[in-house]
Amino acid sequence: MQITYGREGEIMGIGKRMLTRYMSKAIPFVKNKKRSASLLTGVVRKVKKRSFKQSKEELTWLINMFRDWIKGDYPNIPKRTLLTVAGTLLYVLSPIDLVPDFLFLIGVLDDFAVISFAMKQIEKDINQYKGWFQSQKRPLELPEDTLSSTK
């Protein structure tokens, strides 16, 4: 979905404000991989139920990066990047958004802003992850919503 109103700076400003709040809530998840796995399960279920057309690919990258970190397959992610990813996933999962999700297209605008801002903040790390992921010759798709093992 192309946003044809407002300025990109305004969208990024909304994303920054909302993500900053959720990054502090993400600390317990980054410290505990079982909690992280639970978060991941909830996000994947929500994404499968709801339309994230304008940011689905970006969200899928974040989900896969977080999953590979939880599993220990991709462990060397800077802590700030982990907090950004976990904070973004917490925001997406949260039923208390800036704009309620049930308000059709407007309700996902704040999710889009948070996801877009997060992707810009971790651009270097996400690009490194994409290179690693593609070297694994795996298709980019939403993972199953359960993790068989966490390390």
N, C-alpha and C positions, 0 to 999 in steps of 0.2 A: 504494500500500500504506500503510495506516494503522499506525503503530507504537503498540501498545497497552500496551507495557511500558516501564519506565524513565521518566526525565523528559527533557523537551526539553533542559534544561541539561546533562545527561550526554551526550546526542547531540552538542550543540554543543561540549562540551569535547573529545570525541574528535575531532571535525572540526577544531577549532582546532589541537590538537597535531599531527595528521597533516599538515594543510595547511601549517603553519609550516615543517615539515621540507622539504616539496616546493617551497616558494616560493624557497628559496635555489638549488635545482636548476634552477629555471625561468629564472634570469638569462641563461644562454647562449642560450636559445630566444628571449627577448625582444630580445636583441641581434642575432640572426641570423634573418631571415625565412625563409630556406631550411630551417633547422632547425625553425622553427615550422611550416612547411608539412608537414614530415615527421612531426612530432608530431601535427598535425591529421589526417593520413592514417591514422595508426595508431589514433587514438581513434575516428574514424568507423568504421573497419573493426571495431573491438572492440564498439562500441555496436550495430552492425548484427547482429553475431553473438550478442550476449548480451542478456538481459532487464534493462532498467533501469526497470521499471514505476513504481516509486515516485519516481523523479527524472528521468525521460526528458525532460519538457518543460524543466526547468531546465537539464539538460545540453545540450539542443538550443539553448537560448538562448546558453549559454557557447560552444558550438562555432561558432555563426553569428557571434557577436561577434568571436571570435578570427579566424575566416576573413575577415571584412570588414576587420579591422585588417591582416591579412597582405596582402590584395589592395590596400590603400590606399583602400578605399571609405569606411572609418570610422576615420580616423587619430588623432583627438584623444581617446585613452583615457589617463587618468592611468597613470603607470608602476606604481604600487602595484596598480591594478586589473588591469593586464596581467599582473603577476606572480601575482596571485591566480588569474586565469583559467588561465594557463599551468601554475601549480602544481597546480591542480585537475585539469586534463587529464592532466598527468604522473602524478598519483596514480591516476586512473582507468585509465590505460594500464599502470601498473606491475603486474608479476606478483607483486611482493612487497608485499602489503597487510597491514594489521593482522590481518585475517581472510581466509584464502585464498578466492578467488572461487568455487572449485569446491564450496564448502560451501553449496549451494543458497541459501536466503533469508538465512541468517546471513552468508554471504560477501559480500553486497552491502550489508550494513548499514553498514560503514565507508565505502564509497563514498558512500552516501546521506548520512552524517554530514558528510563533507568537502564534498560538493556543497551541502548545506543551509547549512553554515557560510559557504562562499564567497559564496553568493547573498545572505546577510544582510550580509556585509562590503562588498559592492559594490552594494548595493541602489539607491543614487542613480544610479550610473553605468549599471547594467543597465536601470533604468527609462528613462533618457535614450536608451539604445540601442534599447530596445523601441519608443519613440516614433518614432525615426528609421527603424527597420526597417519598421514598419507604414506609414510615409509612402511607402516604396518599393513598397508594394503587392505584396510577395512573401509566399508562404505560408511558415509556419514548418515547416520540415522539415530533416532531416539533409542537409547538402550532399553533393555527390559527394565521394568520398574523395581526389580529386586536385585540385590547383589548376593551372589552365592557365598562369597567369602570376603571378609575385610581383614586387613593386616593390622 
